[in-house]
Amino acid sequence: MDNMNNMGMGNIIWTFVNTTNILPFFLPSFLFNLEGIEKDIKQQIGELAQQLSNQSEENERSLKTIKTVRQEMAQKDVVIERITTELRESTNHSTLAEKQYDGLKETIQRLQDDNDQLSKSNEDLVNRIVQEKEKSMKEMTKLMILNEQANTKIEMLNKLQEQEKKRFTWRSKSSKTKDDNSSASVISDDKNQNGRKFGGVAGVFPPSGIKHRIVAHPCQATCVRYDTAGGDIIATASEDSTVKVWSTGNGSLLKTLRGGSGQVMLGLDMNGDLTAGGGTDKTCRVWNTRTQRLVHQLVGHSQKVTSVRFFKGNSSAVLTASADRSMRVWDISRHTYRQNVTLRHSSTSNCLDMSYDGVTAVSGHLDGGVRFWDVRSGERTGEESELHGGGVTSVNFNPNNNAEILTMGRDSTVKLVDVRQAGQELQTFQHADFKTDLSYSSCAISPDGAYAAAGSSLGTIFIWKTLDGSLERQLKGHDASIAAVAWDRGGSNGQQFASVDIKGNLLLWA
């Protein structure tokens, strides 16, 4: 670079000398100045080179900065594009939300209008109901007055009837021949085909023949119970969710009481105008038998209700047993029922019965034992464990002796037990053809305590004497497993014994 500058400078000087022809005069001073100029020029050239180098470095840094800025701008463009897209979507969502909000406002307004109309209709309905209730109360008061008047007349008629009976008795005693003829007529009317009378007047006799065969239910019957108040009616329960009431005189269907749809009726009892039935819907229903109206639905058990009993001589109290390992006492004397006492135990209760003193209850359990309870306090008063193998299916107090119970178990035995003597087994009834395969198969003891009866899964009914345990007779009539039997004193017609099977058949025996 320096050589080129020197050559350039020499050419300049030579050209200047040739053109001016003043070389001889100015050459010495010019050469001196020329050296200074050359030095200045070199210095300026060096400064310019340094500046150029600095500028090149600055340019490189600027290019790097520009590149970095461009990359950041590209990233920001991406971000801006994404934000723009999100903003566009948000705008769309906002627009949709506004439309939905407008729609909701219209819907709310419409619902508010409907609610105003319903409120007005409800107010009108309440007013009508109040008016109807007042009218009903007035009619009820009139009916109560009429009922009192009717009761007064009934009392007068009963007194007149008693007086008429006394006069009839006096006239009857006046003629011995007439009295004998009258007695013969009564015996003839009360005889069945075997020449035997029935009912409380004639005493208790083991059944021997079928009086009525009834297809009671289209599916399995589970329980049968007589009216404990002494009416000429009997009730059956079934898997078809119904309880049916039948005439023991002619076998006709009198009432049909309906439970929960699709729920099996397992437990059953009947006392006068009330019938109670419990089942797999965990409730016990109480109906007015005469009107077929549901009076109470007792709710409290957490599993199926297996057995139901009215208190003896007190239809305003009900005892229920359940698979939830509890028994409950219910007061149904008022319009709203109350649960008074809960009896808790460690095993599922398949069956129960109330003593005739109305204080003691006995329950049969899945573990094969029976337990005794004071229903007033809920305390357990006794226990007989491992009485049956496979579980107890039925338990009954002896109507003639509260200290004796009749039990039936899955081990295909029936036992008469004296609870006063530490559960001493007075009799054990069994037979090669007697089999039990249902957890709710029931046995029965005759009203005088002289006979024990039970149905076999093979379709035969066995009747044993309680005095010595001997087999009195076998009854054939069912062609399917027998689910339950019942034995009562009978009403005015004297019919005492009944049985049901898993095909839904009801047999009334004579």
Secondary structure, DSSP 8 states (H G I E B T S, - for coil): -HHHHHHHHHHHHHHHHHHH--HHHHHHHHHHHHHHHHHHHHHHHHHHHHHHHHHHHHHHHHHHHHHHHHHHHHHHHHHHHHHHHHHHHHHHHHHHHHHHHHHHHHHHHHHHHHHHHHHHHHHHHHHHHHHHHHHHHHHHHHHHHHHHHHHHHHHHHHHHHHHHHHHHHHHHHT-HHHHHHHHHHHHHHH--TTS---HHHH------SEEEEEE--SS-EEEEEE-TT--SEEEEEETTSEEEEEETTT--EEEEEE-STT--EEEEEEETTEEEEEETTSEEEEEETTTTEEEEEEE--SS-EEEEEEETTEEEEEEEEETTSEEEEEE-SSSS-EEEEEEE-SS-EEEEEE-TTSSEEEEEETTS-EEEEETTTTEEEEEETTSSTT-EEEEEEETTEEEEEEEEETTS-EEEEEGGGTTEEEEEE--TT-----TT--EEE-TTSSEEEEE-TTSEEEEEETTT--EEEEEE--SS-EEEEEE----TT---EEEEETT-EEEEE-
